[in-house]
Amino acid sequence: MKIVVLDGYTLNPGDLDWQPLAALGEFHCYGRTSPAELLDRAQGAQVLLTNKTVLDADALSALPDLEYIGVLATGTNVVDLNAASELGIKVTNVPGYGPDAVAQMVFAHILHHTQRLSDHHNAVVAGAWSQAPDFCFTLAQLQSLKGKTLGLVGFGDIGRQVATIAKAFQMRVLVNTPSIKHDLPEGVCWCEREALFACADIISLHCPLTSDTEKLINRERLSAMKANAILINTARGGLVDEQALADALAQGKIAAAGVDVLSSEPPQADNPLLSAPHISISPHNSWATREARQQLLTIAIDNLKGYLAGQPVNLVN
């Protein structure tokens, strides 16, 4: 069996072991694969593993030996699932491999804005503390998370982990999901979406990108938020109207934003958020702790083993 990893670099830049996967067949691993290289590299493979390399209907039709695609991520939009099904190709994904890692990044962005750590560090190394008349100084008002209201849009594995951390900070947690939830953890309350946007001090997005949620964060919703509110997005870039958010930050309609995802990745040079004030941007790496990547690889290998044993798991088509 020929196994080809099309774009393994982001999953494993060199600190993980491919051997358990390589042991399952004739193994080929590429760090990145361009569209022009795809068919040559994938030809003859029964198994393809992809993260962001697109496998559309034309590509799948040109690979007659292909039986199985393992997506090295949770989202499967890079694969034409209908075409795969028509061709008898099984497709799996990797859900739930690192909710703790993403939740950790959510609070990294929150604390970046509430504690102003990088601003104070830069001031200290520039000499501001050495020249200060007192034993300490602050560039702006710092904020305690205790007693603040955190609003979560979506409440899957990541949202639940964020809520757990928030409760440790003694925050009030509100969640909004498409239908009312009654089985919520203690200290977590469901509320209508518009009420959540109006009363939350911090809003964190944890919902999928669908036709209903595309540009969920728009000018109207930003105007409904508190002027001192913080918006966090570690879900999907398309949930946010980026020009509207940049304008809201520039006009002081909300206090700050922290994002790990953008509408196009890597971003276009003219993306309005790159020049917006009061924003922190991480390069879609909230998922990428070593521990989370190892869990992702382990689940991907188990998915393939399950398929080979006739007991497939995490099928998406």
Wavefront OBJ file of the C-alpha trace (Angstrom):
o trace
v 0.000 0.000 0.000
v 1.339 3.397 -1.001
v 0.771 6.116 1.605
v 1.473 9.747 0.697
v 1.448 12.704 3.082
v 0.966 15.740 0.859
v 1.689 18.561 3.317
v 3.130 17.289 6.561
v 5.270 20.239 7.610
v 2.808 22.138 9.787
v 1.830 18.944 11.613
v 5.382 17.696 11.978
v 8.194 20.197 11.415
v 10.600 17.592 12.767
v 9.697 17.020 16.397
v 7.268 14.095 15.889
v 7.826 10.546 14.632
v 6.311 9.432 11.312
v 7.460 5.830 11.835
v 4.148 4.399 13.159
v 2.523 5.648 9.954
v 5.414 4.589 7.720
v 5.142 1.059 9.128
v 1.753 0.645 7.473
v 2.993 0.718 3.883
v 5.239 2.322 1.280
v 5.559 5.765 2.815
v 6.205 9.103 1.112
v 6.056 12.397 3.002
v 6.216 15.882 1.514
v 6.383 19.066 3.551
v 4.243 20.940 1.033
v 2.643 20.091 -2.304
v 1.699 22.655 -4.931
v -1.250 22.110 -7.286
v 1.214 21.452 -10.103
v 2.927 18.709 -8.082
v -0.210 17.022 -6.759
v -1.023 14.420 -9.408
v 2.559 13.303 -9.880
v 3.078 12.777 -6.155
v -0.316 11.183 -5.534
v -0.322 8.861 -8.549
v -0.545 5.218 -7.538
v -1.327 5.974 -3.903
v -4.090 4.083 -2.154
v -3.900 6.459 0.824
v -3.484 10.236 0.826
v -3.120 12.376 3.936
v -3.734 16.097 3.530
v -4.078 19.137 5.711
v -4.582 22.070 3.346
v -3.719 20.571 -0.061
v -6.968 20.693 -2.047
v -8.359 17.448 -3.454
v -11.141 18.511 -5.791
v -13.265 16.410 -8.109
v -10.834 16.701 -11.029
v -7.895 15.566 -8.905
v -9.829 12.668 -7.396
v -10.980 11.488 -10.830
v -7.355 11.411 -11.975
v -6.286 9.084 -9.142
v -7.843 5.678 -9.915
v -5.927 3.816 -7.178
v -7.043 6.101 -4.379
v -9.162 4.416 -1.687
v -8.751 6.574 1.405
v -8.140 10.207 2.316
v -7.182 11.173 5.828
v -7.636 14.869 6.543
v -5.051 15.980 9.099
v -7.471 18.458 10.644
v -11.071 18.715 11.780
v -12.388 20.765 8.854
v -12.812 18.864 5.590
v -13.485 21.672 3.119
v -10.259 20.851 1.210
v -11.812 17.600 -0.070
v -14.760 17.350 -2.468
v -16.728 14.919 -0.311
v -19.442 14.316 -2.896
v -16.904 13.381 -5.549
v -15.066 11.162 -3.086
v -18.272 9.328 -2.232
v -19.166 8.836 -5.890
v -15.710 7.338 -6.472
v -15.904 5.087 -3.417
v -13.138 6.922 -1.582
v -13.455 6.971 2.200
v -12.608 10.261 3.938
v -11.837 10.704 7.623
v -10.976 13.694 9.772
v -9.436 14.276 13.202
v -11.869 15.823 15.682
v -11.131 16.871 19.230
v -7.351 16.595 19.172
v -6.495 19.821 20.987
v -9.304 21.781 22.637
v -6.969 22.643 25.529
v -4.434 24.142 23.115
v -6.988 26.424 21.464
v -8.520 27.411 24.798
v -5.047 28.315 26.018
v -4.630 30.649 23.032
v -8.008 32.244 23.742
v -6.748 33.306 27.142
v -3.360 34.303 25.765
v -5.189 36.898 23.665
v -7.479 37.913 26.517
v -4.587 38.406 28.926
v -2.582 40.225 26.268
v -5.239 42.927 26.258
v -6.241 42.980 29.922
v -2.682 42.957 31.292
v -0.927 44.895 28.476
v 2.127 42.702 29.028
v 3.895 43.330 25.712
v 3.330 47.101 25.971
v 4.870 47.176 29.430
v 7.747 44.907 28.413
v 8.575 47.166 25.474
v 8.433 50.231 27.726
v 10.691 48.603 30.315
v 13.398 47.612 27.834
v 13.179 51.112 26.321
v 14.147 52.531 29.723
v 10.794 53.741 31.052
v 11.070 51.795 34.319
v 14.648 52.881 34.918
v 13.510 56.496 34.638
v 10.290 56.088 36.632
v 9.916 58.105 39.868
v 8.113 55.202 41.600
v 8.710 51.487 42.102
v 6.122 50.647 39.410
v 4.201 52.242 36.585
v 1.290 51.437 34.268
v 0.729 52.652 30.746
v -3.011 52.084 30.921
v -5.631 50.725 33.263
v -5.244 46.994 33.883
v -8.315 44.777 34.230
v -9.224 41.877 36.465
v -11.089 38.994 34.861
v -12.874 38.214 38.113
v -16.512 39.199 37.800
v -16.344 39.856 34.060
v -18.853 38.235 31.706
v -17.486 35.946 29.000
v -19.830 35.201 26.104
v -19.203 32.061 24.061
v -20.791 31.694 20.626
v -20.759 27.918 20.208
v -20.165 25.350 22.904
v -18.299 22.338 21.574
v -15.157 20.798 23.046
v -13.172 24.035 22.765
v -15.953 26.219 24.118
v -16.332 23.923 27.119
v -12.603 24.084 27.821
v -12.679 27.893 27.587
v -15.605 27.953 30.037
v -13.671 25.789 32.504
v -10.721 28.190 32.444
v -13.032 31.193 32.720
v -14.650 29.791 35.851
v -11.190 29.378 37.392
v -10.806 33.140 36.874
v -14.201 33.567 38.576
v -15.832 34.894 35.438
v -19.510 34.672 34.597
v -20.016 32.529 31.469
v -22.847 32.875 28.946
v -23.203 30.651 25.896
v -25.247 30.851 22.743
v -25.930 27.862 20.500
v -28.519 27.372 17.732
v -30.862 25.646 20.191
v -31.314 26.151 23.908
v -29.026 23.996 26.040
v -30.172 22.807 29.452
v -27.329 20.405 30.310
v -24.709 23.078 30.909
v -21.995 22.930 33.576
v -22.582 24.726 36.831
v -21.973 28.441 36.480
v -22.643 28.465 32.708
v -25.908 29.890 31.358
v -27.490 29.821 27.895
v -28.825 33.090 26.503
v -30.115 34.584 23.283
v -27.421 35.736 20.868
v -28.363 39.405 20.863
v -28.420 39.500 24.668
v -24.992 37.881 24.769
v -23.496 40.501 22.460
v -25.058 43.306 24.464
v -23.896 42.272 27.923
v -20.638 40.326 27.528
v -17.331 41.980 28.410
v -15.458 39.447 26.283
v -16.924 37.481 23.363
v -15.159 34.379 22.035
v -16.253 32.611 18.846
v -16.389 28.803 18.772
v -18.900 28.037 16.028
v -18.417 26.512 12.559
v -18.371 28.634 9.414
v -21.658 28.095 7.576
v -23.931 30.176 5.389
v -25.713 31.223 8.593
v -22.558 32.254 10.476
v -20.540 33.860 7.674
v -19.746 37.436 8.776
v -21.572 36.816 12.023
v -19.467 39.687 13.353
v -20.622 42.617 11.258
v -21.147 46.338 11.769
v -24.516 45.861 13.434
v -23.253 43.343 15.983
v -20.103 45.325 16.688
v -22.266 48.373 17.377
v -24.326 46.313 19.830
v -21.268 45.374 21.890
v -19.991 47.290 24.899
v -17.437 49.981 24.137
v -14.985 48.260 26.489
v -15.618 44.766 25.079
v -12.982 42.436 23.664
v -13.650 40.105 20.707
v -11.715 36.821 20.338
v -11.817 34.605 17.237
v -9.948 31.301 17.164
v -12.605 29.548 15.050
v -12.772 30.608 11.375
v -11.772 33.882 9.739
v -14.951 34.045 7.684
v -17.017 34.556 10.826
v -15.815 38.170 10.882
v -16.366 41.067 8.508
v -12.751 42.175 8.754
v -13.256 45.711 7.442
v -16.104 46.247 9.887
v -13.943 45.028 12.768
v -11.000 47.206 11.732
v -13.303 50.230 11.570
v -14.865 49.430 14.955
v -11.422 49.212 16.564
v -10.275 52.453 14.944
v -13.449 54.255 16.030
v -13.375 52.905 19.589
v -16.664 51.047 19.240
v -15.033 48.082 20.991
v -11.850 48.071 23.036
v -9.788 45.303 21.464
v -9.720 42.086 19.471
v -7.585 38.966 19.367
v -7.678 36.648 16.362
v -5.917 33.437 15.394
v -7.655 33.119 12.023
v -8.227 35.383 9.023
v -10.448 35.221 5.944
v -7.501 34.190 3.750
v -4.390 32.482 5.050
v -1.654 33.564 4.625
v -3.336 36.996 4.639
v -3.310 39.432 1.761
v -1.030 42.390 2.420
v -4.031 44.739 2.341
v -6.068 42.844 4.956
v -7.517 45.678 7.068
v -6.830 43.896 10.362
v -3.069 43.992 9.760
v -3.092 47.755 10.280
v -5.937 47.990 12.792
v -5.265 49.349 16.295
v -5.789 47.404 19.520
v -5.605 43.968 17.925
v -3.442 40.904 18.521
v -3.029 38.422 15.671
v -1.530 34.960 15.977
v -0.858 33.054 12.718
v -3.448 30.267 13.007
v -1.211 28.333 15.375
v -3.465 27.912 18.393
v -3.794 24.224 17.487
v -0.048 23.685 17.153
v 1.277 22.804 20.598
v 3.494 19.747 20.385
v 1.046 17.808 22.521
v -1.922 18.650 20.306
v -0.001 17.822 17.128
v 1.042 14.460 18.577
v -2.569 13.703 19.457
v -3.632 14.688 15.936
v -1.044 12.346 14.391
v -2.028 9.514 16.723
v -5.718 9.850 15.843
v -4.917 10.059 12.112
v -2.924 6.815 12.322
v -5.693 5.127 14.310
v -8.198 6.282 11.675
v -6.149 4.584 8.967
v -5.681 1.436 11.030
v -9.427 1.278 11.604
v -10.076 1.557 7.882
v -7.558 -1.167 7.094
v -9.168 -3.440 9.695
v -12.605 -2.894 8.176
v -13.767 -0.844 11.140
v -13.499 2.780 9.973
v -13.834 5.601 12.476
v -14.266 9.375 12.076
v -15.726 8.947 8.584
v -17.105 12.169 7.120
v -18.595 10.781 3.879
l 1 2 3 4 5 6 7 8 9 10 11 12 13 14 15 16 17 18 19 20 21 22 23 24 25 26 27 28 29 30 31 32 33 34 35 36 37 38 39 40 41 42 43 44 45 46 47 48 49 50 51 52 53 54 55 56 57 58 59 60 61 62 63 64 65 66 67 68 69 70 71 72 73 74 75 76 77 78 79 80 81 82 83 84 85 86 87 88 89 90 91 92 93 94 95 96 97 98 99 100 101 102 103 104 105 106 107 108 109 110 111 112 113 114 115 116 117 118 119 120 121 122 123 124 125 126 127 128 129 130 131 132 133 134 135 136 137 138 139 140 141 142 143 144 145 146 147 148 149 150 151 152 153 154 155 156 157 158 159 160 161 162 163 164 165 166 167 168 169 170 171 172 173 174 175 176 177 178 179 180 181 182 183 184 185 186 187 188 189 190 191 192 193 194 195 196 197 198 199 200 201 202 203 204 205 206 207 208 209 210 211 212 213 214 215 216 217 218 219 220 221 222 223 224 225 226 227 228 229 230 231 232 233 234 235 236 237 238 239 240 241 242 243 244 245 246 247 248 249 250 251 252 253 254 255 256 257 258 259 260 261 262 263 264 265 266 267 268 269 270 271 272 273 274 275 276 277 278 279 280 281 282 283 284 285 286 287 288 289 290 291 292 293 294 295 296 297 298 299 300 301 302 303 304 305 306 307 308 309 310 311 312 313 314 315 316 317
